[in-house]
C-alpha cells in the first residue's frame, strides 16, 4: 500500500535541545496570529500538554538533528482539582482551561496541522463526558487533542529524557510526578524496558489529605502510606531492571529541587535528607499558605504537600540515594515523536509490526487486503471527504490487523480483534485512535456495529463508517486469500452510495464473490449505505 505521508523530510537522528533567551524568541509579545503565522516554517513543531495540574505549550524548530525552542507557555489550570467525586468537571475550571487553549491556539495557528500534537493525560483520562469537553477544547485550540494512556505517557516522557537530557547507554530510572498520576520508567540508553503509570498525583493527594490547607505529621504519614500503596504493586518488576542513575522531571521535581537548593541543603541534586528537612519545615509551619520554605513559588503551594509525600514514598521504596532533575519531560518526547511521524520512524508502524509478529497474523494476506483497500480509498476519498492522511493510516493499520482476533477464536474473531486493539498497550496511539481502529476492525465483517461507531467523537463517526465500508469490501474481494485480483476494480462514491465496477463478465465467473456482494449490500443498507456493483 503506498504511503500517504510525505517521506522526504530528514530522518530523525539523536537530538539535543537548545533554549533561546526571551529576547531571542522568534515570537514577540503582542504579535497577532497573522504575524505569528509568518514566523514558522515546515521545520517547526508544537507540543501541547494538557496536564492534570498545568497546561504547557512548546514550539520548536528542528534542524540538523537539534531542536531550538522558539516559544514556551505554561498556565496552572489545575484540571484535576476541578473534578468531583464522579469525575465531572467544574465549569469554572473548564472555562479556565478553554481560555488557556485559546491563547495556545493563536500561537500554533501558523503551523502545519501535521506538525502539531496536543495530548491530554490523567485528568482527561478520568473525565466523564470526555467527548463533550473535547469538542469545546479542540474548538478553542483549533486542533485535535489526543487523550493518551498512562503507559503511552510514560513512553513519551522517557523518549524526551533519553533523547535530550541523558547521554550514553546508561541504565536509568526516570520519574515524573504529575497532578493526577506518577509515571515511572526504567530503561537503558534510548530503550524503555519497564514503564508504568501509577494512579497517584500531587493534585489528587493534596486534595485527599490537605484540602483544608492544614499540615501535620499525622496527615503526612497517611499521605505517604497512600503513595506507597500505589507504588508497591510495581516495585519488584522495576528492581529486576536495576539502574545507575535516577532522573526526575516535572514541576513537582523542579519545585522540590529549587526549595532544597534555596535552603542550602544541596548544591545540585535531590536527596532524602533534603526532603526530610522540607517535611519538618512544612510540619512546623502548619499551614500551606504560611509555608516559609525558600524557593517555593506561590503557584506550587496548593500541590506541594501531596508532591512531597509521593517523592518521600518513592525515595523509600526504590531506595533512591539522590536524584538529578531534568527540564525535559513529556513535551519534548511529543516533539521527538512528531519528527518520527514525519520521517520513516513512525512508532505506530513499529507497534503494528510488533503485533503482527506477536499474534502470528498472516502479514502477506493483511498487506494484500491493505493494497486493495487503498486502491478503493484513493478513488473515493475525495468524494467521501476522508482524504486526510490519518484516515489512510487507519485504513492501512486496520487492514493489517483485521485478523488479529483469530488467535482467540474464529467465531466472532472480528469482535475479539476489536477488544485486543481497544485495550492493548499500543505505543504511539492515542486512546481515541485505538477506539476508532477497534471499531473499524469490529465492523469489517457481518453485521455492522452501529453503536460502537456512534460512541466515537462526533467528528469521527461518519469517516469511521466509511473507512470500515472500504475495508469490508477489500476483505470480501480477497475472501479466497488470493494474493492479487484477476480484475481491475473501479470505485465511485457519492453521498451515501458507493459503486464498484468490474471487468465485463468477471462477476459471472466468480459466483461466490457475486453472492458475497449481494449479502454485503443488505448489511450496508442497514446503516444507510447503498452498494451498487456491476
MIDOMAR-732881 format. One record per atom (N, C-alpha, C): residue in three letters; y, z, x. Coordinates in steps of 0.05 Angstrom, whole numbers, plus 5000, padded with zeros to 4 digits. Atoms other than C-alpha are relative to their C-alpha. Layout:
BEGIN
ALAYZX...
# end
This chain:
BEGIN
UNK497650005017UNK500050005000UNK502550005017UNK497650004984UNK506749815030UNK501650254996UNK498449765002UNK511250405046UNK502649944985UNK497550045014UNK517250495000UNK502350105017UNK497949884984UNK521150825056UNK500949825022UNK498950134977UNK525650555110UNK499050145025UNK501249874977UNK521650695173UNK501549925026UNK498650094977UNK526950435220UNK501550215015UNK498549794986UNK530151095237UNK498450115024UNK501249904976UNK528751405304UNK498050234994UNK502149795005UNK522351825305UNK501050275010UNK499049734993UNK523852565306UNK498650105025UNK501049884976UNK522952895373UNK500650304999UNK499449714998UNK523053635392UNK503050035003UNK497149995002UNK530153835375UNK501250265009UNK498549764995UNK535454325393UNK502449984982UNK497850005018UNK541554525353UNK502550105014UNK497449924989UNK548854575373UNK501950064978UNK498249925021UNK554354905334UNK502949945009UNK497250054994UNK561554665332UNK501750244992UNK498149795007UNK567155165331UNK501549914975UNK498650075024UNK571255185266UNK502149785004UNK497950204996UNK576854765297UNK498749735006UNK501450254994UNK571654235317UNK498649884976UNK501450105023UNK568654155248UNK501249744991UNK499150255010UNK568953455222UNK501250034972UNK499049955027UNK570453745153UNK502150215001UNK497849814999UNK577154085146UNK500550124972UNK499349885025UNK579254575092UNK502149844985UNK498050155015UNK582954235036UNK499449714996UNK500750285004UNK579653555043UNK498849974972UNK501350055026UNK577753254976UNK497449855005UNK502750114997UNK570952954962UNK500049725012UNK499950274989UNK573152244979UNK500450015030UNK499749974971UNK575552465047UNK497550105013UNK502549904989UNK569152845058UNK497949775002UNK501950225000UNK565152225039UNK500349825024UNK499550184977UNK568351825095UNK499150135026UNK500749864975UNK566152345146UNK497249945008UNK502950004994UNK558652245141UNK498949725004UNK501650244996UNK554051705167UNK497250044992UNK502849985008UNK546751565155UNK498450205018UNK501349814982UNK545152045213UNK500750284993UNK499249735009UNK547852645175UNK498250104978UNK501949885019UNK543453115135UNK501150274990UNK499149755012UNK544653705089UNK497650164989UNK502049825011UNK540354305073UNK501450214983UNK498949805018UNK541954755013UNK497850204994UNK502049785004UNK538255425009UNK501050184979UNK499349825023UNK538555784942UNK498350255003UNK501549764995UNK536156454967UNK500350214979UNK499949795020UNK534957074926UNK502550185003UNK497749844995UNK540857424959UNK502549825004UNK497750184994UNK545456874986UNK499249714997UNK500350295000UNK546456134977UNK501249905026UNK499050114975UNK547255735042UNK500049704998UNK500150294997UNK549055015057UNK500749945029UNK499550094973UNK548854665125UNK499949705001UNK499950294995UNK550953955142UNK499949965030UNK500350054972UNK548753695209UNK499649705006UNK500450274990UNK548753055249UNK497750005020UNK502450024983UNK542152845282UNK500349765018UNK499850224981UNK542952435345UNK498550075026UNK501549964975UNK538452355406UNK498350255000UNK501849775002UNK533652885382UNK501450274998UNK498549755001UNK539053405372UNK501750014975UNK498349965023UNK542653695312UNK502650135009UNK497449884997UNK550053845313UNK501150084973UNK499149905026UNK552654275256UNK502849924995UNK497350085007UNK558653975221UNK501350204981UNK498849815019UNK559554485166UNK497950194990UNK501849795011UNK556455135141UNK501550154979UNK498849845021UNK557755515077UNK498050214992UNK501749795010UNK554956175052UNK501550164979UNK498849835021UNK556156564989UNK497950204990UNK501849795009UNK553057224968UNK499849994969UNK500350045029UNK550557034898UNK498450234987UNK501849795009UNK545257584891UNK498549924974UNK501450115022UNK540957164845UNK497850194990UNK502149825007UNK535157654847UNK501150244985UNK498849775013UNK539858214826UNK500749944971UNK499450075027UNK541257824762UNK497649974982UNK502450035016UNK534057814738UNK499350274987UNK500749755014UNK532058324685UNK496950045003UNK502949944998UNK525058614675UNK498249774992UNK501650245010UNK522757974640UNK500849755016UNK499250224983UNK525857544695UNK501849804987UNK497950165012UNK531357274651UNK502550045017UNK497749994982UNK537757114689UNK502550074984UNK497449915012UNK544257474672UNK502049765001UNK498250235001UNK549456964651UNK502350025020UNK497849964980UNK554857264696UNK499149905027UNK501150094975UNK550357154756UNK499549705000UNK500550295002UNK548456464731UNK502649845005UNK497550144996UNK555756264728UNK501050025029UNK499349974972UNK556956534798UNK498449815017UNK501750194985UNK551056114823UNK501049724996UNK499150285006UNK553555484788UNK502749945013UNK497450044987UNK560655584815UNK499649945030UNK500650044972UNK557755624885UNK498949725005UNK501350264997UNK553555004875UNK502049774996UNK497950215004UNK559554604850UNK501649965026UNK498650024975UNK563054764915UNK498349865021UNK501850144981UNK556954554956UNK499849714993UNK500350285008UNK556453924914UNK502349835009UNK497850164990UNK563353694934UNK499649935029UNK500350054971UNK561653755007UNK497749815007UNK502350174993UNK554953385004UNK500249734985UNK499750235017UNK557552844957UNK499949745016UNK499950244984UNK558552345013UNK497549935015UNK502550054985UNK551452385040UNK498149834983UNK502250145015UNK545751915022UNK498250204987UNK501649805015UNK541552264970UNK497450075014UNK502549944986UNK535252195013UNK500450185024UNK499449824977UNK538852595068UNK500850284991UNK499349735011UNK539853205023UNK497450124989UNK502249865012UNK534653725007UNK501050284992UNK499349745010UNK536054334964UNK497550154991UNK502449855006UNK530754874959UNK500750274988UNK499749745012UNK530155494916UNK497650185008UNK502149824990UNK526056104937UNK499150204979UNK501549815017UNK523256744907UNK501350054973UNK498749945026UNK528456894853UNK499649774980UNK500550235018UNK527756184825UNK497149974994UNK502950005007UNK520256234830UNK499450194977UNK500549805021UNK520456854786UNK501449944974UNK498250045022UNK525756594738UNK498549894975UNK500950115025UNK523856494665UNK501849764992UNK498450245009UNK526155834633UNK501249865024UNK499150134976UNK526655514702UNK501449734994UNK498950275005UNK527854814674UNK502850014989UNK497349985013UNK533855034633UNK502150065021UNK498149944979UNK537355344693UNK500249785020UNK500050224980UNK535354784740UNK501749774991UNK498350225010UNK538554264695UNK503050065004UNK497249934995UNK545154644699UNK500750005029UNK499549984971UNK544454774773UNK500149735013UNK500050274988UNK542754054790UNK502549844992UNK497550135008UNK548653804750UNK502350105016UNK497849884984UNK553254284788UNK499949905028UNK500350084972UNK550454084856UNK500249695002UNK500150294998UNK549653344839UNK497649905015UNK502550084986UNK542653334869UNK497750164990UNK502449855008UNK535553534854UNK499650255016UNK500649744987UNK533354244870UNK497050044998UNK502949954999UNK526254394892UNK499550305001UNK500949724997UNK523155074879UNK497449995017UNK502350024981UNK518455164938UNK498350264998UNK501849775000UNK512355614941UNK500550185024UNK499549814978UNK512456234986UNK498949915026UNK501250094975UNK507755945038UNK501449755011UNK498450224991UNK511855305040UNK502650095012UNK497649884989UNK518055725051UNK499450105029UNK500849894973UNK514356065109UNK499649775020UNK500450234982UNK512355385138UNK502749905010UNK497350114992UNK519655145138UNK501550195018UNK498749804982UNK522155795169UNK498949975028UNK501250024974UNK517155735226UNK500749745013UNK499350264989UNK518754995234UNK502850015013UNK497349984989UNK526155155244UNK500050175025UNK499949824977UNK524955735292UNK498649875024UNK501550114977UNK519655375334UNK501349755012UNK498750244989UNK523554725340UNK502650065014UNK497349974990UNK530355005354UNK500650275014UNK499349734990UNK530255745370UNK498150085023UNK502049924981UNK523955815411UNK499249765017UNK500950214982UNK521255415470UNK497350065012UNK502649964987UNK514555305502UNK497750044980UNK502449975016UNK507555445477UNK499350294996UNK500449715004UNK508356195468UNK498850064973UNK500949915026UNK504656555413UNK502150204990UNK497849845011UNK509756885367UNK499550084971UNK499949915028UNK510657275303UNK502849974990UNK497450055012UNK516457045260UNK500250144973UNK499749855025UNK519057485204UNK502849954988UNK497550055014UNK524357325152UNK500050174975UNK499849835024UNK526457865102UNK502249884982UNK498150115019UNK529657535042UNK500650194978UNK499249835022UNK532557804978UNK497650074982UNK502249955019UNK526157724937UNK497350005013UNK502650014986UNK520657614988UNK500450025030UNK500049994971UNK518857705061UNK497849815010UNK501950204988UNK515657135100UNK499250095028UNK501149934974UNK511157295159UNK498249775009UNK501450234989UNK508456745204UNK499250065028UNK500949984973UNK504156775266UNK499349725009UNK500550274991UNK503856145308UNK500049995030UNK499950054971UNK503355845377UNK501549735003UNK498350244997UNK508555345400UNK501249914974UNK498950105025UNK510354905341UNK498050024977UNK502149995020UNK503955045302UNK499950284987UNK500349765015UNK503955575247UNK497050054994UNK502949955003UNK496955885249UNK499450174975UNK500449825023UNK497756405194UNK502750064987UNK497549965014UNK503256455142UNK499650124973UNK500249875025UNK504356905083UNK502850064989UNK497549925013UNK509857055033UNK499450254983UNK500549745013UNK510057785010UNK502050054979UNK498349955024UNK512857984943UNK501650265004UNK498249774994UNK517858474974UNK502549905014UNK497550104988UNK525158344990UNK502250214999UNK497949794998UNK531558725006UNK501550044974UNK498749965026UNK534758594938UNK498250154981UNK501949875019UNK528558784898UNK499650295007UNK500649724992UNK527059414938UNK502550174997UNK497549855004UNK534459624937UNK500450074971UNK499749955029UNK534559554861UNK498050214991UNK502149825009UNK528059934854UNK500450295008UNK499849734989UNK529660544897UNK502950105005UNK497249914993UNK537260554910UNK502049884981UNK498250145019UNK540260234847UNK502650164995UNK497649835006UNK545060834836UNK501750055025UNK498549974975UNK547460804908UNK499550255016UNK500649754986UNK544461474928UNK497849955021UNK501950024977UNK540761534995UNK498950275006UNK501249744992UNK535762075013UNK497449945015UNK502450034985UNK529762175057UNK497649944981UNK502250045020UNK525162214996UNK500049714990UNK499950275010UNK527561554969UNK499249795021UNK500850184979UNK526761205036UNK497050015004UNK502949984996UNK519661475042UNK498649834978UNK501250155022UNK517961174974UNK500449705004UNK499550294996UNK521260504991UNK498349895023UNK501750094978UNK517660465058UNK497149984992UNK502850015010UNK511060625024UNK499549754983UNK500250245017UNK512260064973UNK499849755017UNK500050234982UNK513659585030UNK497349985014UNK502649994986UNK507359805067UNK497749904982UNK502050095019UNK503159695005UNK500049704996UNK499850295002UNK505658975001UNK499149865025UNK500750124974UNK504358845075UNK497150045006UNK502749924991UNK497559195083UNK497949784995UNK502250195005UNK493158655049UNK499849765020UNK500050234982UNK495158115100UNK499950085030UNK499749904973UNK495458555162UNK497849915019UNK502250064982UNK488558425191UNK499949715008UNK500150284992UNK489057665189UNK502149935020UNK497950054979UNK495457695230UNK499250135026UNK500849874975UNK492658185280UNK497949835015UNK501950174987UNK487057685294UNK501349785017UNK498650214986UNK492257175317UNK501250105026UNK498649904976UNK496057615366UNK502649855005UNK497450124994UNK502957465393UNK501250135025UNK498749904976UNK507157535456UNK502950074995UNK497249945007UNK513957565422UNK500350014970UNK499449975029UNK516957755355UNK502849914996UNK497450115007UNK522757375325UNK500750064971UNK499149945027UNK526657605265UNK502349814992UNK497850175009UNK531257155224UNK500750084971UNK498949955027UNK535357205160UNK502350205003UNK497749825000UNK541557605141UNK499350295005UNK500849724996UNK537658265139UNK499750055030UNK500449964971UNK535458185212UNK502650005015UNK497450014986UNK542357985235UNK501750244995UNK498449775006UNK545658555199UNK499050255014UNK501249774986UNK540759065229UNK500749985030UNK499450034971UNK541758775299UNK502950065005UNK497249954997UNK549258795290UNK500650295000UNK499649715002UNK549059525269UNK499050145024UNK501249874977UNK544459725326UNK501749955025UNK498350074976UNK548759355378UNK502750154998UNK497449875003UNK555259625350UNK499950305003UNK500449714996UNK552460335351UNK499350075028UNK500749954973UNK550760255424UNK497150085004UNK502949924999UNK543260345410UNK498349805015UNK501550214985UNK541159695443UNK502149795009UNK498250214990UNK544259125482UNK499449724988UNK500750275009UNK540458535454UNK497749974980UNK502350025017UNK534358695411UNK499950224979UNK500549795019UNK532059095351UNK497550155010UNK502449834994UNK527359675368UNK499850234981UNK500549805020UNK524360235328UNK501950245002UNK498249784997UNK528760775358UNK502749944987UNK497550085012UNK534860395336UNK499950014969UNK500349995029UNK532160315265UNK499950284990UNK500249725008UNK530461045261UNK502750145001UNK497349894999UNK537561225283UNK501749914976UNK498650105023UNK540360775228UNK499150154975UNK501149855022UNK535761135179UNK501250284998UNK498849735000UNK538261825199UNK503049994992UNK497250025007UNK545461585194UNK500349954970UNK499950065029UNK544261305124UNK499450254983UNK500749765014UNK540961945101UNK502350205001UNK497849824997UNK546762355128UNK502449924983UNK497750095015UNK551961915093UNK499550024970UNK500849945027UNK548162005027UNK500749784979UNK499250205020UNK551761434990UNK500349735014UNK499850274989UNK551360685002UNK502949935005UNK497250084997UNK558860594991UNK501550185020UNK498749824980UNK560261155042UNK498749975027UNK501450044974UNK555960875099UNK502149965022UNK498150014977UNK559460965166UNK498749865023UNK501450154979UNK554660515205UNK501849775010UNK498350224989UNK558860065252UNK498549745000UNK501250274999UNK557659315250UNK498849914974UNK501250075025UNK555259325178UNK502249904981UNK498050135016UNK559258845135UNK499850094971UNK499949905027UNK561259025064UNK498049854981UNK501750155018UNK557258465031UNK497050075004UNK502749934996UNK550858735062UNK499350294990UNK500549735008UNK551759445036UNK498050034977UNK501849965023UNK548159354968UNK497149955007UNK502850054994UNK541759105002UNK499150125027UNK500649894974UNK542059495067UNK497650194999UNK502149805001UNK537360065046UNK497349874996UNK502550145004UNK531959605020UNK499149855024UNK500750154976UNK532259165081UNK499050185023UNK500749814979UNK531859765128UNK497250114995UNK502649905007UNK525760035091UNK497849805006UNK502050214994UNK522059375097UNK499649975030UNK500150044971UNK523759305170UNK498550235014UNK501549774989UNK521260005186UNK497049984994UNK502850035007UNK514759865149UNK498749785018UNK501050214983UNK513859215189UNK499550095028UNK500349904973UNK515059555255UNK497650195003UNK502249814999UNK510060095239UNK497349864998UNK502650125005UNK504359665211UNK499349795021UNK500550214980UNK505059095261UNK500350115029UNK499749874974UNK506259585318UNK501949845018UNK498050164986UNK512559205339UNK501650185019UNK498549854981UNK515859455402UNK503049924999UNK497250105002UNK522059015399UNK500049734987UNK499750265015UNK524558415360UNK502649875008UNK497650164995UNK529457875382UNK500849884973UNK498950105025UNK533857585327UNK501049725004UNK499350284998UNK534856845315UNK502049934977UNK498250105021UNK540556505277UNK498649784984UNK501550225012UNK535455965259UNK498150104979UNK501849915021UNK531656015194UNK499349774982UNK500950205020UNK529855635130UNK501649755001UNK498350245002UNK535755165130UNK499449805022UNK500650184978UNK534254895199UNK497349874997UNK502650125005UNK526954795180UNK500249784979UNK499650215021UNK529154405118UNK501249755013UNK498850234987UNK533553965162UNK498049845016UNK502050134984UNK527953815210UNK498049854983UNK501850125018UNK523353665152UNK501149744988UNK498750245010UNK528453165125UNK499849785020UNK500250204979UNK528552805192UNK497249895001UNK502750095000UNK521052775190UNK499449824976UNK500550175023UNK521052485120UNK501249725003UNK498850264996UNK525651915142UNK498949865024UNK501350134977UNK521251765202UNK497149954992UNK502850045005UNK513851665209UNK498550274999UNK501249744998UNK512552415207UNK500250174974UNK499849865025UNK512752595133UNK497750194997UNK502149805002UNK508853245128UNK498449974975UNK501550045025UNK506853065057UNK497849805003UNK502150194994UNK502952465082UNK497850145016UNK502049854984UNK499552925132UNK498350184982UNK501449825019UNK497853415076UNK497949854983UNK501850165017UNK494752875032UNK497649915017UNK502150094982UNK490752605091UNK498050235005UNK501849774995UNK488053305105UNK498350074975UNK501549955024UNK486053385032UNK497849794996UNK502050205002UNK482352725034UNK497650075017UNK502249934983UNK478252975092UNK498650264991UNK501249755008UNK477253685067UNK498249984976UNK501450025025UNK474853474998UNK498149755000UNK501950234997UNK470752875024UNK500549784979UNK499250215020UNK474652384980UNK499549735012UNK500450284992UNK472951644983UNK502749885006UNK497350104992UNK479151435022UNK500349704996UNK499850295003UNK477550695021UNK500549924971UNK499650065028UNK477050684945UNK502850094991UNK497449915007UNK483351104938UNK502249815011UNK498150194989UNK487050624984UNK500149744984UNK500150255017UNK484650024943UNK501450044974UNK498749945025UNK486950344879UNK503050025004UNK497149974993UNK493650524912UNK501349735003UNK498850274996UNK494749794933UNK500349854974UNK499750135026UNK493349524864UNK502150134983UNK497949865015UNK497650064832UNK502849925009UNK497450084990UNK503349884878UNK500749724993UNK499550275008UNK502449154861UNK501249984972UNK498949995028UNK503649314787UNK502750135000UNK497449854998UNK509149814804UNK502349835009UNK497950174988UNK513049314845UNK501149804979UNK499150205020UNK513348844785UNK501450134976UNK498949875025UNK515349354731UNK502050225006UNK498449764994UNK519249904768UNK502949964992UNK497250045008UNK526049584754UNK500350024971UNK499849995030UNK524849474680UNK499450274989UNK500749735010UNK521850164673UNK501750225013UNK498149814987UNK527350504715UNK498550215016UNK501549824983UNK522450814764UNK499949905029UNK500050134974UNK524550454827UNK500750185023UNK499449824978UNK526451074866UNK497550045017UNK502349974981UNK522151174929UNK498350244994UNK501649765006UNK519951864905UNK497949934980UNK502050085020UNK516351534846UNK497849835013UNK502050164985UNK512951034893UNK498250195016UNK501649814985UNK510651624935UNK498150154982UNK501749865019UNK507951994875UNK497749834991UNK502150195008UNK504051374854UNK498049985023UNK501850024977UNK501151304924UNK498350245003UNK501549754996UNK499152034931UNK498050054978UNK501849955023UNK496152074861UNK497749805001UNK502250194997UNK492051444874UNK498150085021UNK501849914979UNK489351714939UNK498450254992UNK501349745007UNK487652394907UNK498850004972UNK500849995029UNK485552174837UNK497150094997UNK502849925002UNK478252324852UNK499450275013UNK500549744986UNK479153004886UNK498350194983UNK501649825017UNK476053354826UNK497149954999UNK502950074999UNK469353004837UNK498450215016UNK501449804983UNK467653544888UNK499350254984UNK500749785018UNK467354044830UNK498049914979UNK501850115020UNK464153624775UNK501049734992UNK499150265010UNK464152914750UNK501150034972UNK499049965027UNK465053164679UNK502850125001UNK497349905000UNK472553244669UNK501250015028UNK499149984972UNK473853104743UNK503149975002UNK497050034999UNK481052904727UNK501350274994UNK498949735005UNK482253604699UNK499650185024UNK500549844976UNK479053934760UNK502049925022UNK498250104979UNK483253494806UNK502850094995UNK497349915007UNK489653674769UNK500450295007UNK499849714994UNK488154414776UNK500250045030UNK499949974971UNK486854354851UNK502749925011UNK497450094990UNK493353974863UNK502250184990UNK497949825011UNK497554424818UNK500050275014UNK500249734989UNK495055064851UNK499450025029UNK500650004971UNK493554854922UNK502450065017UNK497949964980UNK497455024984UNK500649735013UNK499550274991UNK500554334997UNK502650005016UNK497749994983UNK505254355056UNK501849764996UNK498050215004UNK511653955045UNK500749944972UNK499650065028UNK511053924970UNK501550224986UNK498749805017UNK515854274923UNK498250054976UNK501749935023UNK512854624863UNK500249794978UNK499750205021UNK515654114815UNK498549745007UNK501550234991UNK512753544856UNK497050034996UNK502949955004UNK505853864854UNK499349984971UNK500650015029UNK506253944779UNK500149724989UNK500050285008UNK508253214770UNK497649865010UNK502350124989UNK502752994816UNK497550084985UNK502349905016UNK497753424778UNK499949874973UNK500050135027UNK499953134711UNK499149715002UNK500950284996UNK499052424737UNK497049985004UNK502950004995UNK492152574763UNK498450084975UNK501249925025UNK490352944699UNK500049774980UNK499650215020UNK492752334659UNK499049735009UNK500750264990UNK489451784699UNK497649884985UNK502350115015UNK483551704651UNK499750154973UNK500649895027UNK481351824579UNK502550084985UNK497849925017UNK485852194530UNK502450085017UNK497649954985UNK493052234554UNK501050294995UNK499149725004UNK495352964566UNK502950034995UNK497250015007UNK501952924530UNK501450275006UNK498849744996UNK503253674532UNK500650065029UNK499649944972UNK502553714607UNK502449855011UNK497650154992UNK507853174616UNK502550124987UNK497749905014UNK512453474564UNK501050275011UNK499249754988UNK512454134602UNK501549975026UNK498550064975UNK515553794663UNK503050014994UNK497150035005UNK523153794672UNK500649744985UNK499650235019UNK526153314621UNK500549745015UNK499550254986UNK528352804673UNK497549885013UNK502550104988UNK521152724698UNK498049924979UNK502150055021UNK517552654631UNK499449714997UNK500550285004UNK518551914619UNK499149865026UNK501050124976UNK518051694692UNK497150085007UNK502749914994UNK511752124700UNK498049864983UNK501850145018UNK508451804639UNK499649715010UNK500250284992UNK510051104665UNK498449975026UNK501650014976UNK507251254734UNK497050044994UNK502849955008UNK500951524702UNK498749764987UNK501050245012UNK500250894660UNK499249795021UNK500650194978UNK500550464723UNK497550085014UNK502449914987UNK495350894757UNK497549964983UNK502250045018UNK490850864696UNK499049715001UNK500850295000UNK490950104697UNK498749935026UNK501250064974UNK489550074772UNK497250115002UNK502749884999UNK483650554766UNK498149844982UNK501650165019UNK481050154706UNK499149745013UNK500650264988UNK481349494745UNK497950035023UNK501949954978UNK477149804801UNK497850184992UNK502249835009UNK472050154759UNK497449945014UNK502450074985UNK466549774795UNK500250055030UNK499549934972UNK469550024861UNK500149765018UNK499650234983UNK471049324886UNK502250055020UNK497949964979UNK475049304950UNK502449824995UNK497850185007UNK479248734923UNK499449874973UNK500450145025UNK480348394856UNK499749715004UNK500550284998UNK477947694845UNK501949844983UNK497950135016UNK484147524805UNK502750115007UNK497349904997UNK491647584810UNK500850134974UNK499149855024UNK494948074762UNK503049994999UNK497150005004UNK501847944736UNK500750214979UNK499249795018UNK505448514702UNK502949984992UNK497250005010UNK511648574660UNK500350234981UNK499549775017UNK514749174625UNK502649964986UNK497550005015UNK519949224571UNK499850224979UNK500049775019UNK521649864534UNK497450155001UNK502549855001UNK515150184512UNK497649815002UNK502350194998UNK510849564526UNK499649935029UNK500750114974UNK507149334588UNK498049784996UNK501750235003UNK503848664594UNK498649935026UNK501550094977UNK498348454642UNK498949724995UNK501050275002UNK496547724654UNK498149955023UNK502050064980UNK490247504690UNK499549705002UNK500750284997UNK487646834715UNK498549914975UNK501350105024UNK485246394659UNK496950025002UNK502949975002UNK478146554638UNK498950255014UNK501149784984UNK477647174683UNK498950224982UNK500949785017UNK477047684627UNK497449934986UNK502550085013UNK471547274594UNK497650045018UNK502249964980UNK467447324658UNK499850295009UNK500149714993UNK468848074664UNK500250164974UNK499949875027UNK466948354595UNK500450305001UNK499649714999UNK466749084618UNK503050065003UNK497149954997UNK474049044642UNK501449944974UNK498750085025UNK475948694577UNK499650234980UNK500549785019UNK472649264537UNK501650245008UNK498549774991UNK475949794580UNK503049974993UNK497250045006UNK482749474569UNK500550044970UNK499749965029UNK481649474493UNK500050304994UNK500049705004UNK479850224497UNK502650125010UNK497549904988UNK485850344542UNK502449954981UNK497950065019UNK490350014491UNK500150214978UNK500149785020UNK488050534440UNK501050265011UNK499149754988UNK489151114489UNK503150005002UNK497150014995UNK496250874505UNK501649994974UNK498650015026UNK498050744433UNK500750274990UNK499649735009UNK497451484421UNK502550135012UNK497549894988UNK503351614468UNK502349804997UNK497850185005UNK507551034443UNK500349775020UNK499950224981UNK505850534498UNK498349774989UNK501450235010UNK503949834476UNK498949845023UNK501250154978UNK499049504524UNK499249724989UNK500650275007UNK498548744520UNK498649875024UNK501350144977UNK493648334563UNK498949744991UNK500950275007UNK491647614565UNK498949865025
# end
